[in-house]
């Protein structure tokens, strides 16, 4: 897919859903490219916040007028960030009169999250059971 080609949300979740979690098998170059495009779209603080505002808004959708007032940014800048999220397939937009209403694509977010899920432990004494109080996992000691 070229840098400027737009991929809609249709089929994106299905495509991502076929990826095994990173810890089970390595990603192909194409899979890594698709995922990195999504992570890049989410990697900007403004876009991540927009995604969160839209997802947490009542009814699961937000009018552009609702999210614009939260930021100290110009309308064109907000529109640019929303366009990046939309082109990545993370949100969809629907024009209703003067305003555009945005919705998060939950299947795409679930598919991305599933890629990051660690493998289940093979035995009860595995690393997953050694959880530290802060929720961090202790690394095993490896002797040279």
Buried (B, 14 or more C-beta within 10 A) or exposed (E): EEEEEEBEBEEBBEBBBEBBBBEEEEBEEEBEEBBEBBEEBBEBEBBBBBBEBBBEBEEEBBBBEBBBEEBEEEEEEBBBBBEBBBBBBBBBBEEEEEEBBBBBBEBBBEBBEBBEEEEEEEEEEEEBEEEEEEEEEEEEEEEE
